[in-house]
Amino acid sequence: MGTTNEVPYIPIWFFAVLLNAAMQEYLVRGYLFSLFREKYNVIVATAITTVLFTLMHAGAFAAGFIAILNVITMSVFVTLLLIYTQSLLAPVLVHFIWNSVGCLIFGVVSLSDDYPNILNSVLTGSDLLSGGTAKIEGSIVVSIVNAILILFMVFLLNKNKNSIRA
């Protein structure tokens, strides 16, 4: 199961997570994606910013292939979300929710060693499902959910494109 922790100043920690997510999203998708999209195209912009976003999450490289795959697929998902909503707010919120719920509340997402967590969740079972030492970020479950989210966004974008043509 797990235990709980006393986390002083929890609102400040949530604000720190929000700032972290907002700054990353502003740099990667707000500035760089827009720059590369204008200069090249959506596919090139997505590829370049996904590589940069993945490099910004260097801890995934130590955690293994699935963790790297999960960062890549999350980056593609939030990029598609940006394209669909035409607003940076949606990627910031998704990034913030993932980090705050996963790290600050449940302790199953690794942000940095200095971020506290309210619950010490223990994921057991197969490393493929639990993520092992990489926690949920190294889990194939996250890969599957991200793939479903990407397919859903592609569906919405295609549906929107088709409704514009009609």
SENUTOR-399661 format. One record per residue (C-alpha): residue in one letter; residue number from 1; z, x, y. Coordinates in steps of 0.05 Angstrom, whole numbers, plus 5000, padded with zeros to 4 digits. Each point is the difference from the previous one (the first is absolute). Layout:
<site type="a" seq="NUM" c3="Z" c1="X" c2="Y"/>
...
***
This chain:
<site type="m" seq="1" c3="5000" c1="5000" c2="5000"/>
<site type="g" seq="2" c3="5025" c1="5040" c2="5060"/>
<site type="t" seq="3" c3="5053" c1="5006" c2="5053"/>
<site type="t" seq="4" c3="5004" c1="4986" c2="5074"/>
<site type="n" seq="5" c3="5012" c1="5047" c2="5059"/>
<site type="e" seq="6" c3="5033" c1="4990" c2="5067"/>
<site type="v" seq="7" c3="4946" c1="5016" c2="5050"/>
<site type="p" seq="8" c3="5025" c1="5008" c2="5071"/>
<site type="y" seq="9" c3="4952" c1="4985" c2="5057"/>
<site type="i" seq="10" c3="4951" c1="4963" c2="4954"/>
<site type="p" seq="11" c3="4962" c1="4968" c2="5058"/>
<site type="i" seq="12" c3="4985" c1="5070" c2="5027"/>
<site type="w" seq="13" c3="4974" c1="5021" c2="4931"/>
<site type="f" seq="14" c3="4954" c1="4939" c2="4999"/>
<site type="f" seq="15" c3="4976" c1="5018" c2="5069"/>
<site type="a" seq="16" c3="4987" c1="5072" c2="4977"/>
<site type="v" seq="17" c3="4959" c1="4974" c2="4942"/>
<site type="l" seq="18" c3="4961" c1="4955" c2="5047"/>
<site type="l" seq="19" c3="4986" c1="5058" c2="5047"/>
<site type="n" seq="20" c3="4978" c1="5043" c2="4941"/>
<site type="a" seq="21" c3="4952" c1="4947" c2="4974"/>
<site type="a" seq="22" c3="4974" c1="4983" c2="5070"/>
<site type="m" seq="23" c3="4986" c1="5073" c2="5018"/>
<site type="q" seq="24" c3="4964" c1="5014" c2="4934"/>
<site type="e" seq="25" c3="4958" c1="4937" c2="5005"/>
<site type="y" seq="26" c3="4984" c1="5011" c2="5073"/>
<site type="l" seq="27" c3="4977" c1="5071" c2="4987"/>
<site type="v" seq="28" c3="4962" c1="4988" c2="4935"/>
<site type="r" seq="29" c3="4972" c1="4930" c2="5007"/>
<site type="g" seq="30" c3="5008" c1="4986" c2="5074"/>
<site type="y" seq="31" c3="4970" c1="5065" c2="5026"/>
<site type="l" seq="32" c3="4965" c1="5040" c2="4946"/>
<site type="f" seq="33" c3="4971" c1="4942" c2="4961"/>
<site type="s" seq="34" c3="4971" c1="4971" c2="5064"/>
<site type="l" seq="35" c3="4973" c1="5067" c2="5021"/>
<site type="f" seq="36" c3="4965" c1="5014" c2="4933"/>
<site type="r" seq="37" c3="4977" c1="4929" c2="4993"/>
<site type="e" seq="38" c3="4965" c1="5004" c2="5067"/>
<site type="k" seq="39" c3="4970" c1="5069" c2="4986"/>
<site type="y" seq="40" c3="4980" c1="4987" c2="4928"/>
<site type="n" seq="41" c3="5015" c1="4935" c2="4963"/>
<site type="v" seq="42" c3="5055" c1="4960" c2="4966"/>
<site type="i" seq="43" c3="4994" c1="5035" c2="4933"/>
<site type="v" seq="44" c3="5003" c1="5071" c2="5030"/>
<site type="a" seq="45" c3="5057" c1="4979" c2="5045"/>
<site type="t" seq="46" c3="5038" c1="4970" c2="4942"/>
<site type="a" seq="47" c3="4989" c1="5062" c2="4956"/>
<site type="i" seq="48" c3="5021" c1="5050" c2="5054"/>
<site type="t" seq="49" c3="5061" c1="4962" c2="5022"/>
<site type="t" seq="50" c3="5021" c1="4987" c2="4929"/>
<site type="v" seq="51" c3="4998" c1="5075" c2="4985"/>
<site type="l" seq="52" c3="5040" c1="5013" c2="5064"/>
<site type="f" seq="53" c3="5051" c1="4945" c2="4983"/>
<site type="t" seq="54" c3="5008" c1="5028" c2="4930"/>
<site type="l" seq="55" c3="5011" c1="5070" c2="5027"/>
<site type="m" seq="56" c3="5053" c1="4972" c2="5046"/>
<site type="h" seq="57" c3="5037" c1="4976" c2="4938"/>
<site type="a" seq="58" c3="5003" c1="5069" c2="4967"/>
<site type="g" seq="59" c3="5059" c1="4979" c2="4957"/>
<site type="a" seq="60" c3="4952" c1="4960" c2="4957"/>
<site type="f" seq="61" c3="4967" c1="5065" c2="4977"/>
<site type="a" seq="62" c3="5066" c1="5023" c2="4969"/>
<site type="a" seq="63" c3="5010" c1="4932" c2="4969"/>
<site type="g" seq="64" c3="4934" c1="4999" c2="4961"/>
<site type="f" seq="65" c3="4932" c1="4967" c2="4995"/>
<site type="i" seq="66" c3="5024" c1="4928" c2="5001"/>
<site type="a" seq="67" c3="5041" c1="5011" c2="5063"/>
<site type="i" seq="68" c3="4939" c1="5031" c2="5034"/>
<site type="l" seq="69" c3="4957" c1="4942" c2="4975"/>
<site type="n" seq="70" c3="5051" c1="4951" c2="5029"/>
<site type="v" seq="71" c3="4998" c1="5033" c2="5069"/>
<site type="i" seq="72" c3="4924" c1="4999" c2="4999"/>
<site type="t" seq="73" c3="4995" c1="4927" c2="4979"/>
<site type="m" seq="74" c3="5053" c1="4979" c2="5051"/>
<site type="s" seq="75" c3="4960" c1="5036" c2="5054"/>
<site type="v" seq="76" c3="4936" c1="4964" c2="4979"/>
<site type="f" seq="77" c3="5036" c1="4933" c2="4998"/>
<site type="v" seq="78" c3="5030" c1="5006" c2="5070"/>
<site type="t" seq="79" c3="4933" c1="5025" c2="5027"/>
<site type="l" seq="80" c3="4966" c1="4938" c2="4972"/>
<site type="l" seq="81" c3="5057" c1="4958" c2="5029"/>
<site type="l" seq="82" c3="4986" c1="5033" c2="5068"/>
<site type="i" seq="83" c3="4926" c1="4984" c2="4995"/>
<site type="y" seq="84" c3="5015" c1="4928" c2="4979"/>
<site type="t" seq="85" c3="5053" c1="4985" c2="5052"/>
<site type="q" seq="86" c3="4970" c1="5044" c2="5054"/>
<site type="s" seq="87" c3="5071" c1="5016" c2="5019"/>
<site type="l" seq="88" c3="5043" c1="5062" c2="4989"/>
<site type="l" seq="89" c3="5061" c1="4955" c2="4995"/>
<site type="a" seq="90" c3="4985" c1="4979" c2="4929"/>
<site type="p" seq="91" c3="4997" c1="5071" c2="4971"/>
<site type="v" seq="92" c3="5062" c1="5019" c2="5039"/>
<site type="l" seq="93" c3="5038" c1="4940" c2="4972"/>
<site type="v" seq="94" c3="4977" c1="5013" c2="4928"/>
<site type="h" seq="95" c3="5019" c1="5074" c2="5006"/>
<site type="f" seq="96" c3="5067" c1="4982" c2="5031"/>
<site type="i" seq="97" c3="5016" c1="4947" c2="4948"/>
<site type="w" seq="98" c3="4982" c1="5047" c2="4942"/>
<site type="n" seq="99" c3="5044" c1="5056" c2="5028"/>
<site type="s" seq="100" c3="5058" c1="4958" c2="5024"/>
<site type="v" seq="101" c3="5007" c1="4956" c2="4939"/>
<site type="g" seq="102" c3="4982" c1="5055" c2="4951"/>
<site type="c" seq="103" c3="5042" c1="5055" c2="5030"/>
<site type="l" seq="104" c3="5054" c1="4972" c2="5045"/>
<site type="i" seq="105" c3="5017" c1="4939" c2="4958"/>
<site type="f" seq="106" c3="4984" c1="5016" c2="4927"/>
<site type="g" seq="107" c3="4996" c1="5076" c2="5000"/>
<site type="v" seq="108" c3="4937" c1="5001" c2="4957"/>
<site type="v" seq="109" c3="4954" c1="5031" c2="5051"/>
<site type="s" seq="110" c3="5010" c1="5072" c2="5023"/>
<site type="l" seq="111" c3="4990" c1="5009" c2="5075"/>
<site type="s" seq="112" c3="5042" c1="5062" c2="5012"/>
<site type="d" seq="113" c3="5066" c1="5024" c2="4974"/>
<site type="d" seq="114" c3="5036" c1="4981" c2="5064"/>
<site type="y" seq="115" c3="4982" c1="4926" c2="4997"/>
<site type="p" seq="116" c3="5057" c1="4959" c2="4970"/>
<site type="n" seq="117" c3="4994" c1="4940" c2="4954"/>
<site type="i" seq="118" c3="5044" c1="4939" c2="4993"/>
<site type="l" seq="119" c3="4989" c1="4992" c2="4925"/>
<site type="n" seq="120" c3="4994" c1="5056" c2="4949"/>
<site type="s" seq="121" c3="4950" c1="4965" c2="4955"/>
<site type="v" seq="122" c3="4988" c1="5031" c2="4932"/>
<site type="l" seq="123" c3="4932" c1="4990" c2="4969"/>
<site type="t" seq="124" c3="5001" c1="5013" c2="4925"/>
<site type="g" seq="125" c3="4950" c1="4999" c2="4944"/>
<site type="s" seq="126" c3="4933" c1="5032" c2="4994"/>
<site type="d" seq="127" c3="4984" c1="5050" c2="5056"/>
<site type="l" seq="128" c3="4932" c1="4967" c2="5005"/>
<site type="l" seq="129" c3="5032" c1="4934" c2="5020"/>
<site type="s" seq="130" c3="5064" c1="5024" c2="5035"/>
<site type="g" seq="131" c3="4968" c1="5059" c2="5035"/>
<site type="g" seq="132" c3="5051" c1="5048" c2="4970"/>
<site type="t" seq="133" c3="5027" c1="5050" c2="5051"/>
<site type="a" seq="134" c3="4948" c1="4978" c2="5051"/>
<site type="k" seq="135" c3="5032" c1="4931" c2="4998"/>
<site type="i" seq="136" c3="4955" c1="4939" c2="5011"/>
<site type="e" seq="137" c3="4950" c1="5042" c2="5039"/>
<site type="g" seq="138" c3="4981" c1="5034" c2="4935"/>
<site type="s" seq="139" c3="4992" c1="4935" c2="4962"/>
<site type="i" seq="140" c3="4935" c1="4972" c2="4972"/>
<site type="v" seq="141" c3="5028" c1="4932" c2="5022"/>
<site type="v" seq="142" c3="4990" c1="5020" c2="5073"/>
<site type="s" seq="143" c3="4929" c1="5024" c2="4983"/>
<site type="i" seq="144" c3="4983" c1="4933" c2="4970"/>
<site type="v" seq="145" c3="5030" c1="4961" c2="5058"/>
<site type="n" seq="146" c3="4962" c1="5044" c2="5050"/>
<site type="a" seq="147" c3="4935" c1="4990" c2="4961"/>
<site type="i" seq="148" c3="5011" c1="4924" c2="5002"/>
<site type="l" seq="149" c3="5014" c1="5003" c2="5075"/>
<site type="i" seq="150" c3="4937" c1="5042" c2="5012"/>
<site type="l" seq="151" c3="4958" c1="4950" c2="4960"/>
<site type="f" seq="152" c3="5031" c1="4942" c2="5039"/>
<site type="m" seq="153" c3="4984" c1="5034" c2="5066"/>
<site type="v" seq="154" c3="4928" c1="5014" c2="4977"/>
<site type="f" seq="155" c3="4994" c1="4926" c2="4981"/>
<site type="l" seq="156" c3="5026" c1="4978" c2="5068"/>
<site type="l" seq="157" c3="4954" c1="5047" c2="5037"/>
<site type="n" seq="158" c3="4940" c1="4977" c2="4960"/>
<site type="k" seq="159" c3="5019" c1="4927" c2="5009"/>
<site type="n" seq="160" c3="5008" c1="5012" c2="5075"/>
<site type="k" seq="161" c3="4932" c1="5035" c2="5003"/>
<site type="n" seq="162" c3="4967" c1="4943" c2="4962"/>
<site type="s" seq="163" c3="5031" c1="4947" c2="5046"/>
<site type="i" seq="164" c3="4975" c1="5038" c2="5061"/>
<site type="r" seq="165" c3="4929" c1="4999" c2="4972"/>
<site type="a" seq="166" c3="5001" c1="4926" c2="4984"/>
***
